[in-house]
């Protein structure tokens, strides 16, 4: 039975990944900030996958204290080495032209995406079993310069380069580290947020038209995450994989 931690595991890509990974008996910790959403996600997972044990731990992993508490409590809940870490925590930031960003907005975006990922990987490292898998979720803003995503893109590019470099260090223990970079993903809180403001809605309506294969669902992104976390991906590490329906290539 594999032991797993999934940040941002109470909705969207994180929750879809938890459902995918729970298909085989496992012990899973899902994390998020909203306790009501977390309890509902835990109950749904345990109902759908009765052979899997699911714990919900509320914590803001964009802070050192929150991330530290998550892994301290996860250690106790799981009772053994960690086999899979999925970092899928999202922030509450829509695309905004750089000159409209306040310093607090910049700090918040970098913390919610980049620092949360780095904190969680560092705190998980002593708990990771040899041969474990880490999958970090960023976005294609890491690769494609887009107006309104200067800060978001910087944070996402940080996640992808961190993941690639961490992979080179962690391979000595057989630990694999990869990143998945979706663009717009339907049926998510983030989708609804970015489509709720005129500037970002116009931006992503254009992106949607370019996605001739269709924008992915959370489950379609989760399928890639589950593959990278599996033994089928035993020889894959340090990779950054786009899931964007053809919005861009590369």
N, C-alpha and C positions, 0 to 999 in steps of 0.2 A: 504494500500500500504506500503510494507516494504522498509526501507531505508538501504542501504548497502555500504560498502567500500571494494574493492578488490585490494590489492596491487599485483603488477606483473600481472595486469589484461589485459595487451595489447597483450599477446601471451601465447601459451602453456596451462598449467593447469589453470592459472588464467583466461585467456580469455574463455576457455571452461567452467569454473565455472560460469563466468558472463552470458554466453548463457543459461546455465541450470537455473540459478537463475532468469533470466529475462523472463522466460516463463510465470510466473504470473506477473501482472502489479507491477512494483517496481520503486524506484528511486535509481540509482546505480552510484557510483563514481568508476571509474577504474583508477589505478595509474601505472605509469611506468616512465622510464627516457627518452625514445625516443619519441619525440613529433610527428614525422611522423607516427610511428607505433601506437601511441596512438590515433591520429585522425582517422586513418583507422579502428582501432578496435571499436572506438565509433560509427563511421558511420555504420559499419557492424552490430553492436548490435541494433542500432535504426532501421535499415532497417528490420532486422529479427524479432524484437519485438517492433512494433510501439506503444504498450500500455505502454512501459517502458521508463522512462527518463534516459538518460545516460550522465554523465559528465566525461571528462578526465582531470586529474590534474597531470601535470608533476612534479615529485619530486624524489630525491634520499633519500629513507627512511632509508638508512644505516647511515645517518647523523642526528644529533639532529635537525638541522635547517630544513632539508628537510622533516623529519617526522612531525615536528611541523607545517610547512606550509601546508602539506597535510591535516591535520585534521582541521586546521583553515579554509581552503578553503572548505573542505567537509562540515563543519558545516553550512557555508553560503549556499552552493549549495543544501544541502538536507533539510535544514529548520526544522529539528526535531530530536528526539532521533534516535540513530543508532540501528538497529535490528540485523544486521549481519556484522561481520568482517571476511574476509578471508585474511590471510597473505600468499601470494604465490610468493613473490619477490625472484628472483634467482640471483645468482652471476655469474661472468665470470671466474670460476675457475674449471679446470679439475683435476682429480686425479693426484697427484704428490708425489713421495716418500718423506718422511719427511725431509731427509737430503738435498733435493733439494729446499725446501721451504725457501724463504727469510723471514725476519721479516715483511717486507711490505706485502708479500703474506699472511702470517698468519693473520696479522691485517685485511687485506681486506676480507678474507674469513669469519672471525668471525663477522666482521661488517655487511657484506652483508647478512648473514643468521641469526645468533643469535641476534645481537644487533638490527637489523631492526625489527625483530619480537617483541622483548621486548619493544622497543621504541613505536611501533604502538599500542601494547596492552595497554601500560601505558597511552598514549595520547588519546586513544579511550575510556578508562574506564569511565571518567566522562560523555561521550556522550552516552554510552550504555544504552539502555532501560532495565528495569527489565525484565528478561526472554529472553534476547538477546542470540545469539549464536556466538561463536568465533571458527574458524577452522584455525589451523596453519599447513602449509605444511612444512615438513622436508624431510627426506629420510631414507631408511633402513640402511644407514651408521650409524644411531643412535643406531642400534641394533647389527649389524654384523661387526666385525672387518675385514677390508679389506686393504691389502697393497695399499698405495697411498692415503688413506683416513683418515690418522691420524687426521689432522686438520679439514677436512670436517666432519668426524665422531664426533669430539668433539663439533663442532658447532651444529650438528644435535641432538646429545644427550642432549645438553643444551636446545634446543627448546622443546624436548619432556618432559624433567623434569620440565622445566618452565611451560609448558602447564598443566601438571598434578597438580602442586602446585597452579597455578593460579586458576584452576578449583575448588580446595578445598576452596579457599578464596571467589571466586565469586559466589559460589552456594547460599550464604546467600541472594543474590538478584535474585536468579533464573537464573543466567547467566551460560550457559554451555560452556565449553572449551574443545576441543578435538584436536588431531593432526592426520594427515594423512601422512604416510611414504611410498611413492612409491620407487621403485628402478629405473631401466632404464625405461624411458617413450618415446615411439616412437613419431615421428612427432613434435619434439620440438627443439628449439635452443640448449638446453642443450645436447640433444641426439647427434646432429650434432657436437657439440664442443667436447664431450668426445670421439667420434668415429674418430676424426680428428688427434689424436696423437697416435703413435704406442703403447705406454705403456697403456694408458687408453682404446684404442680400443681392445687390447688383453684381458684386464681385463673384459670388458663388453661383448665381444664376448663369453667368457666363461659363464658369467652370463646369457646371452641370451639363450644359450644351456640348461641351468638349468631351464629356465622358460617354463616348459612343457605345461602350459596353455597359453603361449604367453605373450610377454611384453605388458603392457596396453597402450592404447592410452590416450591422454589428456582427452577426453570425459569420458572414463571409470573411471579415477581418479576423475573427476569432479562430476560424479554421486554419489560417496561416500561423497564428500564435500557437495553437495546439500542436500543429505539425512541428514547429521549431522546438517545442518543449518535449517532443517525443524522441524515442530511440531511432525513429526513421530519419531524424535529422542529426544523427550522431557525428557526422563529418562536416557539419555546417556551423561556422562560428565567424564572428566579426563582419556579418553581412547586414546590409540595410535594404529592406524589401518594401517597395511601394505597392500599395493596393488602392488604385484610384480610378479604375474603369476606363483608363486610357486618356485621362486629362493631360498627362505628360508622360514622357518616356525617360528612363534613366534612374 
